[in-house]
Amino acid sequence: MKLIISAANVHQGGGRTLLLALLAAARGPTIALADSRLVLPKDLPGNIQLTLVEPTLAARFQAERRLPSLCAEGDVLIAFGNLPPLFPNPAKVFVYIQNRYLTSARSLAGLPLRARMRILVERFWLRRFLRDATILVQTPSMVTEVKSGLGRDAVLAPFAPQGESPIPKGPKEYDYIYVASGEPHKNHRRLVEAWEMLASEGHYPSLRTTLDSSREGELCGWIEEQRQSRSLKITNLHVAPDEMASAYATSSSLIYPSLFESFGLPLIEAERAGLSIVAAERDYVRDVVAPGETFDPESAVSIARAIKRHMQLNSEGNAVPSAETFLERLTRPA
């Protein structure tokens, strides 16, 4: 029996982290189709036969055409990039779905046109070519979403890279870190609005974001404008995969305002690194961690209040006056 891992569209973020963990854990004959942009470790196991696929439509189609010939009956094929094989395959097929944009008709507003077109094509691909594949997901809430969105059962099969992360020691440079790319659902703009509200009340917690300015220049530029105009303590420093441990080590807490996730790997990483967690009150969060404070991610006010609770900052009470006080106010002589 061979293991075949098809991941020609995975090369960054949490998908890359999980893919490398999967490759490191593979035992026995293994064939892997991977994105040519994937940064691979130098110590890739010798049992893995690796084929790199260029990120073009022609190259990806050729990889799909070739995939059935790499498999035989009794083999196991893990389609790790959300999409089932395009052509019928003799192996036992598992499709690992890690993208909530694909499992329901979730709004694509705010995404670039190219990303919207890609997601629409992938939604069709996922539904049209699932055949008798087994769907694997990472959290209980994803099981529910697959059932409602695709009308299919899913097997709960989470995993995460093992090994101890260094417990942060010494002084911290940042009160909070947000490890995320810049898609609209990651909710950076509302997070910055919460920081502006805190500043208006005289509170200036420090925040580190990890956006890639070469790919997310517009969002980075907007955040920089807000930082300068409001004197906010926000720093953006992109994190390479091998720098993640040191990024957590220089931060006291993780803040996670994302509107939705299939897994939320930074939540697990931060917890392992000993950071406290302030996160959205969403199912995907409680699927994997127990946050110290939560908030409504669609409300900047709620985010700001959660930060004040977490930092134990004094704030004026909002006690509602009594009926007597109300009437006294109205009847007081001018």
RAJOMO-V611750 format. One record per backbone hydrogen bond with DSSP energy under -1.0 kcal/mol. CO is the residue of the C=O (numbers start at 1). NH is the residue of the N-H. If there is no record, write none. Layout:
co=CO nh=NH
co=CO nh=NH
This chain:
co=2 nh=76
co=3 nh=31
co=4 nh=78
co=5 nh=33
co=6 nh=80
co=7 nh=10
co=7 nh=35
co=12 nh=16
co=13 nh=17
co=14 nh=18
co=15 nh=19
co=16 nh=20
co=17 nh=21
co=18 nh=22
co=19 nh=23
co=20 nh=24
co=21 nh=25
co=29 nh=3
co=30 nh=49
co=31 nh=5
co=32 nh=51
co=33 nh=7
co=34 nh=53
co=35 nh=38
co=45 nh=48
co=47 nh=30
co=49 nh=32
co=51 nh=34
co=53 nh=36
co=54 nh=56
co=56 nh=60
co=57 nh=61
co=58 nh=62
co=59 nh=63
co=60 nh=64
co=61 nh=65
co=62 nh=66
co=63 nh=67
co=67 nh=70
co=72 nh=75
co=75 nh=92
co=76 nh=4
co=77 nh=94
co=78 nh=6
co=78 nh=80
co=79 nh=96
co=92 nh=77
co=93 nh=134
co=94 nh=79
co=95 nh=136
co=96 nh=82
co=99 nh=102
co=104 nh=106
co=108 nh=111
co=112 nh=116
co=113 nh=117
co=114 nh=118
co=115 nh=119
co=116 nh=120
co=117 nh=121
co=118 nh=122
co=119 nh=123
co=120 nh=124
co=121 nh=125
co=122 nh=126
co=123 nh=127
co=124 nh=128
co=125 nh=129
co=130 nh=133
co=134 nh=95
co=135 nh=155
co=136 nh=97
co=137 nh=157
co=139 nh=143
co=140 nh=144
co=141 nh=145
co=142 nh=146
co=143 nh=147
co=144 nh=148
co=145 nh=149
co=146 nh=150
co=146 nh=152
co=155 nh=137
co=174 nh=252
co=176 nh=208
co=177 nh=255
co=183 nh=186
co=184 nh=187
co=185 nh=259
co=187 nh=191
co=188 nh=192
co=189 nh=193
co=190 nh=194
co=191 nh=195
co=192 nh=196
co=193 nh=197
co=194 nh=198
co=195 nh=199
co=196 nh=200
co=198 nh=203
co=199 nh=202
co=206 nh=176
co=207 nh=235
co=208 nh=178
co=209 nh=237
co=212 nh=215
co=212 nh=216
co=216 nh=220
co=217 nh=221
co=218 nh=222
co=219 nh=223
co=220 nh=224
co=221 nh=225
co=222 nh=226
co=223 nh=227
co=224 nh=228
co=225 nh=229
co=226 nh=230
co=227 nh=232
co=232 nh=234
co=233 nh=207
co=235 nh=209
co=240 nh=243
co=241 nh=244
co=243 nh=247
co=244 nh=248
co=245 nh=249
co=246 nh=250
co=248 nh=251
co=250 nh=173
co=250 nh=174
co=252 nh=276
co=253 nh=177
co=254 nh=278
co=256 nh=280
co=264 nh=267
co=265 nh=269
co=266 nh=270
co=267 nh=271
co=268 nh=272
co=269 nh=273
co=270 nh=275
co=271 nh=274
co=273 nh=168
co=276 nh=254
co=277 nh=292
co=277 nh=293
co=278 nh=256
co=279 nh=295
co=280 nh=282
co=282 nh=286
co=283 nh=287
co=285 nh=288
co=285 nh=289
co=293 nh=279
co=295 nh=281
co=296 nh=299
co=299 nh=303
co=300 nh=304
co=301 nh=305
co=302 nh=306
co=303 nh=307
co=304 nh=308
co=305 nh=309
co=306 nh=310
co=307 nh=311
co=308 nh=313
co=322 nh=326
co=323 nh=327
co=324 nh=328
co=325 nh=329
co=326 nh=330
co=327 nh=331
